[in-house]
Amino acid sequence: MKTTVAATQFASTPDRTANLATAERLVRESAKQGANIVLIQELFETPYFCKEHNPQCFSVAMPIAENPAVRRFQDLARELNVVLPCSVYERAGNAFYNSVAIIDADGSLLGTYRKAHIPESPGYHEKFYFSPGDTGFKVWPTRFGTIGVAICWDQWFPESARAMAVQGAEILFYPTAIGSEPQDLSIDSRDHWQRAMQGHAASNIMPLVASNRVGTEQGERWQVTYYGSSFIADQTGAIVKQAPREGEAILTATFDLEAIRNYRNAWGVFRDRRPELYGPIMTLDGRQRAI
């Protein structure tokens, strides 16, 4: 099976309706370019509100079934015959999650992934807004291949990618919101960020798609400039398409999933795994559990 993936990026504004319209326009243009699976950035409905603690921002969250972006993307997926992982701020009772609703090409909702790793640093105060995800890492058999989807900070953890890979993922997707570190503007993590995910693609021998936002957003205290640079890596970890640091963009790349599966099997990286020896990564302090 040959599958065409798209990575997109744009600047989110305070106008939620306008952001949804921009996202739809990019999905439509991606579909015109032949994309079967289109990735929109993390929390695209609004500016990235986690720059500081603001209790009013909890009002952005909605149950998945009531979220207008999810409903709109379901209609769009059905119309365009595309798969759409949709990043949203989810309210579930009195809990709040950074989530992705997985929408198949027929518009059906396959399920939800809730972000597992929640960061806390200047300009990225996510622990105030989100509970740690309770879904675990999942894969989703879609019309155009089995995909694994995780969110932003998850992308720094090789365990996340490997967990999706061993469950049968064929492509990894990461919606993202990352940019400058407002407490130290000398830090530019763009290349480090990309290399971390390139390693996931190479080690698991599968393509990877990352979509990031662009633009400068001002909070009450912190200002963050998101560095775009959305990209698509192939199964060897090589970047085959990359967006600029600034401005709206759509990237597409086509992969032969059957050929990549054969290549992956031939390398033997899953055949030769030794999970019984990996006990130290099951603990925070690296203690070896008894075999």
Buried (B, 14 or more C-beta within 10 A) or exposed (E): BEBBBBBBBBBBBEEBEEBBEBBBBBBBBBBEEEBBBBBBBBBBBBBBBBBBEBEEBEEBBBEBEEBEBBBBBBEBBBEBBBBBBBBBBBBBEEEBBBBBBBBBBEBBBBEBBBBBBBBEEBBBBBBBBBBEBEBEBBBBEBBBBBBBBBBBBBBBBBBBBBBBBBBEBBBBBBBBBBBBBBEEEEEEBBEEBBEBBBBBBBBBBBBBBBBBBBBEBEBEEBBBBBBBBBBBBBBEBEBBBBBEBBEBBBBBBEBEBEEBBEBBEEEEBEEEEEEEEEBEEEEEEEEEEEE
